Structures are given as structure tokens and as C-alpha cells.
């Protein structure tokens, strides 16, 4: 994986990195991470801080000497959050620069499109906190890794938070709950879990789809006004979220009765929206962290030297922190693989896959990374490609997000049977067999 000076100059210009010099990178090998980002289009307010968090973490890694001495190389490809463009980016980048280490899709729709391509090309697909929920089953989905949580985990934690406000899950009986969701693979992921919970606890579930990009919601909120639910669960993205809060205000539905998930809980969703005070969102880790150790390190190492990827004020915002965490998973999987295959060496995509499958981010490692104040430990295995998931609720006070719950844990007694049944169905349709123990060895 050697690079000539011209190519590296082009790549550095593309990614805007000032942390890597052309001459140094021309002489050294690097670990290549393609980024499928969306800084344009209707979802840009969500995609831009997410991408900036990714890039800043990679810059931090290089500032500290790389992954045991191996520098990180990244390149962005603009998808506009469109599935077809995401697939085009994947095809263009998978073999670039010696080969992609891993892909993070930043889109559930793109994830669905790449779930079969990853195994064909032997490239891991990471979807921390999103993606195809049944891909948590590593015995069927060998190359997919929804690390630290899935949309099903989000839905379960979201409902647990609502139940906690009512005094327990048993108090949901007879309640009316409306799911207002982005009509896309992402939004639809909430439905199976909420239907299962409705059967278990006796609440009435109504589902309302909102067409991309989500600016036309008047009919949806007319339904909500007529049905008068006890809670609205918001599964929006981009402009859909602020539009929903504005329509709720116009309809007279209280923001205190609206609860979102992590794609509906960023600063861009609520800032400048009258009546958004009291709106809550349940965020899979990490959540916002303006005063976190890692945010302070980004400011002192990058922004203080004019090397930050975006405005300094976004450092610590919810989606920016998600970008940091996603990049950290990408790097730590490679670091784990180096322990098995050779420290200080560039890992192939297959070696990196082993690292993601044997992730061991314990409390001590989180302390070393400066993430222990916003993260919880994450371990994966051959059978479990998600690991523990944790979420906390935050409530908007008009100026900032305030923590409004303890850690919430998705109920695996509810989710695991759903994951296995769905994974078994997928395996039958694709004529796959579950992996044997021998296939779990390096």
C-alpha cells in the first residue's frame, strides 16, 4: 500500500487534512478509511457535524502518531443521503489506495444496499447505532457490525423512557402512542419493536409515515390532533424534526409529550424552534458532550491550531459526538486486529473484520481514550456483533440539552428472539448457513 506524492497530494486536498504531510505519507503505509458523507441536500444540517466528528477523530489519531504508528488516511464521497449515490461511492472507493478497511454507510438505506456487497468483497460494514437491526446476529451476518446499538435497541430504550415517565411499563396499558416516522428504511425500523411492545403491554399504537424530506406534515398532525395520543414518538431526520416540532406547536400538541430518538435529537433539530422547550430525545451513546474530555482535546489539539474540521461551537454537539464515536470504533477495530496480526502494520479488511468481531473496549480503555465520561464499555463476539447498548434521555430547555434519565438498556429478552427470527429468515432467503465455531477463529 505505497502512495506516490501526486496521489497523496490529491487525497489530502480532498479531505482537507493539515495533519498529514505529503512527503511523510508518500513514504509510509496508511490505513485507508473511505467516508460516505452527506454535506449537501436536505439532510446536510445533520450530515455535516456528523462528518466533521469523523474527520476530527482521525486527525486526533494521526496527531498522536497513528494506530501504533500506522497513519490514518481518509477520503470523503458525497452521497446526499441517497442510496444510489452511496452505492456508487462504495464501488469507486472499495479498491482505492490498497483497499478499503471498512465502510460506514451513515444511512440505513445505503446499509441495506451494501449488506450483500460487503461479504462479496470481504469488506466489513459498520453501522454503530443504526443499519439493519438483525445484523447484530454475527452467526448470519459475518461482515456487518451494528456496534453498540441498533434501531431496534433505540426503539426499545425510547419506549422504556416513556414508561419511566408513567411509572412503569405496566402503566402503558390503554395509552395511545403515535409513531411519526420518516418513510424510509430507517424510520420503518421502529415498527416491529413497538408493535411487539404494544402486544406485551396493551397500549394502542398508531403509525404515521412522513414522506422525504419531511417538510409536509400538516395531514399527519391533523391525524394526531384528532387521535389525541398520550405520546408521539418522533423518528425523523434532518428538516423533518424541526418541522414536526413547529407543526406540534401550531396544532397545540405539547412538546413535553414528544419523544425522539438519536437521529431526532441534535441541536439543529431544536435551535431556533419556538415551543421546542420540554421536547426529549433518547440517544444511544454517546449523546451531547460539550464539556467531555474528548471535546476538550479536540479544541486544544485541533481548533487551537486552526485544524478543526468545522466551527468550534459544534464540538460536543450530539451528531458531532456520534461522528467521533463512529470513527473511534473504526480505529479501535484496527487496533484490536493489530494485537492479533501484528502491531504497527496496516490491516487488511479481513483482518480488521476480526478486530470488529473481537472488540473489547473496557472501562480502562475508555479512560485511555478520554471517552469514559460519555461512553460505556462495548464488547463483541462471533455471535454478537452489536454488544451492549446504552442510551440516555435528554430534554431541550431552550438553550441546551439537559440529561433527563439514567442509562437505559435495551431489553435483550425482547430483542434477541426478534433478531434471531429475522436473521434466520434472511439466511433462509439467501440460502446461508449459520457459522460454525471453526469459522469464528482467526
Long-range contacts (C-beta under 8 A, 24 or more apart in sequence): 1-29, 1-30, 1-32, 1-97, 1-98, 1-99, 1-346, 2-29, 3-30, 3-97, 7-97, 11-73, 11-75, 11-97, 14-75, 14-76, 15-55, 15-74, 15-75, 15-76, 16-55, 16-309, 17-55, 17-58, 17-59, 17-62, 17-74, 18-306, 18-307, 19-59, 19-62, 19-63, 19-307, 20-62, 20-71, 20-73, 24-71, 25-71, 25-73, 28-70, 28-71, 29-70, 29-71, 29-98, 29-346, 30-70, 30-71, 30-72, 30-73, 30-97, 30-346, 31-66, 31-67, 31-70, 31-71, 31-72, 31-73, 31-101, 31-334, 31-346, 31-347, 32-73, 32-74, 32-75, 32-96, 32-97, 32-98, 32-99, 32-100, 32-101, 33-58, 33-72, 33-73, 33-74, 33-75, 33-100, 33-101, 33-102, 33-327, 33-330, 34-74, 34-75, 34-77, 34-89, 34-90, 34-93, 34-94, 34-96, 34-100, 34-103, 35-74, 35-75, 35-76, 35-77, 35-104, 35-106, 36-77, 36-79, 36-86, 36-89, 36-90, 36-103, 36-104, 36-105, 36-106, 36-107, 36-110, 37-76, 37-77, 37-78, 37-79, 37-106, 38-78, 38-79, 38-80, 38-81, 38-106, 38-107, 39-76, 39-78, 40-78, 40-80, 41-80, 41-81, 41-82, 42-81, 42-212, 42-213, 42-214, 42-238, 42-239, 43-80, 43-81, 43-213, 43-237, 43-238, 43-239, 44-238, 45-238, 45-239, 45-268, 46-237, 46-238, 46-263, 46-266, 46-268, 46-319, 47-81, 47-106, 48-310, 49-266, 49-268, 49-310, 49-314, 49-317, 49-319, 49-320, 49-323, 50-106, 50-319, 50-320, 50-322, 50-323, 50-326, 51-76, 51-106, 51-309, 51-323, 52-308, 52-309, 52-310, 52-314, 52-320, 52-323, 53-319, 53-320, 53-321, 53-322, 53-323, 53-324, 53-325, 53-326, 53-327, 54-104, 54-323, 54-324, 54-326, 54-327, 55-309, 55-323, 55-327, 56-298, 56-302, 56-308, 56-309, 56-315, 56-323, 56-324, 57-323, 57-324, 57-327, 57-328, 57-331, 58-327, 58-331, 59-302, 59-307, 59-309, 60-297, 60-298, 60-301, 60-302, 61-331, 63-301, 63-302, 67-331, 67-334, 67-335, 67-338, 68-335, 68-338, 68-343, 68-344, 69-344, 70-334, 70-338, 70-344, 70-345, 70-346, 72-331, 73-97, 79-106, 79-107, 79-110, 81-106, 81-107, 81-109, 81-238, 83-107, 83-109, 83-110, 83-112, 83-113, 86-110, 86-113, 86-114, 87-113, 87-114, 87-117, 90-114, 90-117, 94-121, 94-123, 98-346, 99-123, 99-348, 99-349, 100-349, 101-330, 101-334, 101-347, 101-349, 101-352, 102-126, 102-330, 102-333, 102-349, 102-352, 102-353, 102-356, 104-128, 104-326, 104-330, 105-131, 107-186, 108-132, 108-151, 108-184, 108-185, 108-186, 108-189, 109-184, 109-185, 109-186, 111-144, 111-185, 112-185, 115-141, 115-144, 116-430, 118-143, 118-144, 119-143, 121-349, 122-349, 122-350, 122-353, 123-349, 124-333, 124-349, 124-352, 124-353, 124-356, 126-326, 126-329, 126-330, 126-333, 126-356, 128-322, 128-325, 128-326, 128-329, 129-154, 129-262, 129-284, 129-322, 130-186, 130-263, 133-189, 133-418, 133-419, 133-422, 134-418, 134-419, 134-422, 134-423, 134-426, 135-385, 135-423, 136-384, 136-385, 136-386, 136-419, 137-383, 137-385, 137-419, 137-420, 137-423, 138-357, 138-380, 138-381, 138-382, 138-383, 138-384, 138-385, 138-435, 139-382, 139-383, 139-423, 139-434, 139-435, 140-423, 140-424, 140-426, 140-427, 140-432, 140-434, 140-435, 141-385, 141-423, 141-426, 142-353, 142-435, 142-439, 143-353, 144-385, 145-356, 145-357, 145-380, 145-385, 145-386, 146-385, 146-386, 147-329, 147-356, 147-359, 147-378, 147-380, 147-385, 147-386, 147-387, 148-284, 148-285, 148-325, 148-329, 148-378, 148-386, 148-387, 148-388, 148-389, 148-390, 149-284, 149-285, 149-386, 149-389, 149-390, 149-391, 149-410, 150-189, 150-386, 150-389, 151-186, 151-189, 151-190, 151-261, 152-189, 152-192, 152-193, 152-410, 152-415, 152-418, 152-419, 153-284, 153-386, 153-389, 153-391, 153-410, 153-415, 154-190, 154-261, 154-262, 154-282, 154-284, 154-391, 154-410, 155-189, 155-190, 155-193, 155-194, 155-233, 155-261, 156-193, 156-197, 156-410, 156-411, 156-414, 156-415, 157-282, 157-284, 157-389, 157-391, 157-408, 157-409, 157-410, 158-190, 158-233, 158-259, 158-260, 158-261, 158-282, 158-391, 159-193, 159-194, 159-197, 159-233, 160-408, 160-411, 161-259, 161-280, 161-282, 161-391, 161-393, 161-405, 161-408, 162-231, 162-233, 162-259, 163-201, 164-405, 169-200, 169-201, 170-201, 172-201, 172-202, 172-203, 173-201, 173-202, 173-203, 174-202, 174-203, 174-204, 175-203, 175-204, 175-230, 175-231, 176-203, 176-204, 176-206, 176-227, 176-228, 176-229, 176-230, 176-231, 177-203, 177-204, 177-205, 177-206, 177-229, 177-230, 177-231, 177-232, 177-233, 178-205, 178-206, 178-207, 178-208, 178-223, 178-224, 178-227, 178-229, 178-231, 178-232, 178-233, 179-205, 179-206, 179-207, 179-208, 179-232, 179-233, 179-235, 180-208, 180-210, 180-217, 180-220, 180-224, 180-232, 180-233, 180-234, 180-235, 180-236, 180-244, 181-207, 181-208, 181-209, 181-210, 181-235, 181-236, 182-209, 182-210, 182-212, 182-214, 182-235, 182-236, 182-237, 182-240, 183-209, 183-210, 183-211, 183-212, 184-212, 184-237, 186-235, 186-237, 186-263, 187-235, 187-236, 187-237, 190-233, 190-235, 190-261, 192-418, 193-414, 193-415, 193-418, 194-233, 196-414, 196-418, 197-414, 200-414, 210-236, 210-240, 210-244, 213-238, 213-239, 213-240, 214-238, 214-239, 214-240, 214-241, 214-243, 214-244, 215-239, 215-240, 215-243, 217-243, 217-244, 217-247, 218-247, 220-247, 221-247, 221-248, 221-250, 221-251, 221-253, 222-251, 224-248, 224-251, 224-253, 225-251, 225-252, 225-253, 229-257, 230-257, 231-257, 231-258, 231-259, 232-257, 232-258, 232-259, 233-259, 233-260, 233-261, 234-258, 234-259, 234-260, 234-261, 234-264, 234-281, 235-260, 235-261, 235-263, 235-264, 236-260, 236-263, 236-264, 236-269, 237-263, 237-264, 241-266, 241-269, 241-270, 242-268, 242-269, 242-270, 242-273, 245-269, 245-270, 245-273, 245-275, 245-276, 245-279, 246-273, 246-274, 246-275, 248-275, 249-273, 249-274, 249-275, 249-276, 254-278, 255-279, 256-280, 259-393, 262-318, 262-322, 262-391, 265-318, 265-394, 265-401, 266-317, 266-318, 266-319, 267-314, 267-317, 267-318, 267-319, 267-401, 268-319, 270-396, 276-396, 276-398, 277-396, 277-397, 277-398, 278-395, 278-396, 279-395, 279-396, 280-393, 280-394, 280-395, 280-396, 280-404, 281-393, 281-394, 281-401, 282-391, 282-392, 282-393, 282-405, 282-408, 283-318, 283-391, 283-392, 283-393, 283-394, 284-389, 284-390, 284-391, 285-325, 285-374, 285-375, 285-376, 285-389, 285-390, 285-391, 285-392, 286-321, 286-322, 286-324, 286-325, 286-371, 286-374, 286-375, 287-318, 287-321, 287-374, 287-392, 287-394, 287-401, 287-403, 288-316, 288-317, 288-318, 288-321, 288-394, 288-400, 288-401, 289-316, 289-321, 289-373, 289-374, 290-315, 290-316, 290-317, 290-400, 291-316, 292-316, 292-321, 292-370, 292-371, 292-373, 292-374, 293-370, 293-371, 293-372, 293-373, 294-321, 294-324, 294-369, 294-370, 294-371, 294-374, 295-321, 297-370, 298-324, 318-394, 318-401, 321-374, 325-371, 325-375, 328-369, 328-371, 329-356, 329-359, 329-378, 332-359, 332-361, 332-365, 332-369, 333-359, 336-360, 340-442, 341-442, 354-442, 356-380, 356-385, 357-381, 357-382, 357-385, 357-440, 359-387, 376-407, 382-435, 382-437, 382-439, 382-440
